[in-house]
């Protein structure tokens, strides 16, 4: 199962074990261009299609998400947002 949950990230607890792929855009997390992807590693490489290597998530997983040089600014802004969310979390 694949879910695009761009609108409801951080709005409620999620059971990520139910999903094969969870994807969300930058809205509420960081600047445009930042994307959060959570994928079940056991599903990687099982598309049944012959994809170019740069389109397959298997290679990003294999290289610890560092297949290409990451965009540092969006990652930093996401870090600041996550730190802020953690500091305002009600116990």
C-alpha positions, -999 to 999 in steps of 0.1 A, spaced: 0 0 0 13 35 -9 1 67 7 6 103 -1 -1 120 32 12 155 25 -17 172 43 -18 152 76 18 147 86 23 152 124 -15 154 129 -18 120 144 1 88 152 8 66 122 13 28 120 40 27 94 41 -11 93 8 -10 74 23 9 44 49 -2 18 57 34 9 48 67 27 55 99 9 48 135 17 57 169 2 73 198 19 42 214 32 44 219 70 79 203 72 103 224 52 109 245 21 97 236 -14 117 207 -27 120 188 5 103 154 5 100 128 32 99 92 20 95 62 43 97 28 25 96 -8 37 130 -21 27 116 -56 19 96 -40 -10 126 -24 -27 134 -37 -62 101 -55 -67 84 -31 -91 82 -57 -119 94 -30 -142 128 -22 -157 134 13 -143 165 34 -148 188 31 -118 182 67 -107 144 62 -105 146 31 -82 145 36 -44 166 5 -40 198 24 -50 190 52 -25 185 27 2 217 8 -8 237 41 -5 221 52 28 201 79 10 233 95 -2 232 84 -39 234 121 -49 247 151 -30 218 161 -7 203 195 -7 217 209 26 194 239 31 161 220 30 175 193 53 185 220 78 152 237 77 134 204 82 158 198 112 148 232 127 111 224 122 114 190 138 133 205 168 106 231 172 78 205 170 97 184 196 101 214 220 64 223 218 51 187 222 28 182 251 37 153 273 
